[in-house]
Amino acid sequence: MIRLNILNMERFLETVNACTGKVHLLFPDGRKVNIAREEREQNSLRRQYRHNKNSLRLTLEIPDPRDYMSIVSYYAGDC
């Protein structure tokens, strides 16, 4: 599990879509939804991001270690 504060949604989604496996968005109620290559879910994230004035806190579960490192590398370079 990783918690991120997304400041560049489009670059974040590009990174997520390049992952080979699933990237689960975790909700406080325990639900999890795959956001990798899922247009409907990504559009919802974009709306929330804009509503939050171009910032969005997310909690993710990334099963594939290579995908995890890809997202961590994106995040480290985005800060």
C-alpha positions as CSV (number, residue, x, y, z in Angstrom):
1,M,0.0,0.0,0.0
2,I,1.2,3.5,-0.8
3,R,-0.3,6.9,-0.2
4,L,0.3,9.6,-2.8
5,N,-0.7,13.3,-3.2
6,I,-1.2,13.6,-7.0
7,L,-0.2,17.1,-8.4
8,N,-0.1,16.1,-12.1
9,M,-3.0,13.8,-12.9
10,E,-2.2,13.3,-16.5
11,R,1.4,12.2,-15.9
12,F,0.2,10.0,-13.1
13,L,-2.4,8.3,-15.3
14,E,0.1,7.8,-18.1
15,T,2.3,6.0,-15.6
16,V,-0.6,3.9,-14.3
17,N,-1.6,2.9,-17.8
18,A,1.9,1.8,-18.6
19,C,1.8,-0.8,-15.7
20,T,1.4,-4.4,-16.8
21,G,-0.8,-5.4,-13.9
22,K,-3.6,-3.9,-11.9
23,V,-3.3,-0.7,-9.8
24,H,-6.0,-0.7,-7.1
25,L,-7.4,2.5,-5.7
26,L,-8.3,1.8,-2.0
27,F,-11.3,3.4,-0.4
28,P,-11.8,4.0,3.4
29,D,-14.8,1.6,3.4
30,G,-12.4,-1.3,2.2
31,R,-13.4,-1.3,-1.4
32,K,-10.8,-1.4,-4.1
33,V,-11.1,-0.6,-7.8
34,N,-8.6,-1.1,-10.5
35,I,-7.7,2.2,-12.2
36,A,-5.1,0.9,-14.8
37,R,-6.5,1.4,-18.3
38,E,-10.0,2.0,-16.9
39,E,-11.3,5.1,-18.6
40,R,-14.4,5.5,-16.4
41,E,-12.5,5.3,-13.2
42,Q,-9.8,7.7,-14.5
43,N,-12.4,10.2,-15.6
44,S,-13.8,10.1,-12.0
45,L,-10.3,10.8,-10.6
46,R,-9.9,13.7,-13.0
47,R,-13.1,15.3,-11.8
48,Q,-12.1,14.9,-8.2
49,Y,-8.6,16.3,-8.9
50,R,-10.1,19.4,-10.6
51,H,-12.7,19.8,-7.7
52,N,-9.8,19.7,-5.2
53,K,-7.9,22.5,-7.1
54,N,-5.4,20.2,-8.9
55,S,-4.5,18.0,-6.0
56,L,-5.7,14.6,-5.0
57,R,-4.7,12.2,-2.2
58,L,-4.9,8.5,-3.2
59,T,-4.2,5.2,-1.4
60,L,-3.1,2.5,-3.8
61,E,-2.3,-1.2,-3.8
62,I,0.0,-2.3,-6.5
63,P,0.5,-6.1,-6.6
64,D,3.3,-6.3,-9.2
65,P,6.7,-5.1,-7.7
66,R,7.8,-3.7,-11.1
67,D,4.6,-1.6,-11.4
68,Y,5.0,-0.5,-7.8
69,M,8.6,0.8,-8.6
70,S,7.4,2.5,-11.7
71,I,4.8,4.5,-9.8
72,V,7.2,5.3,-6.9
73,S,9.8,6.5,-9.5
74,Y,7.1,8.7,-11.2
75,Y,6.2,10.1,-7.8
76,A,9.8,10.8,-6.7
77,G,10.4,12.6,-10.0
78,D,7.2,14.6,-9.8
79,C,8.0,16.1,-6.4
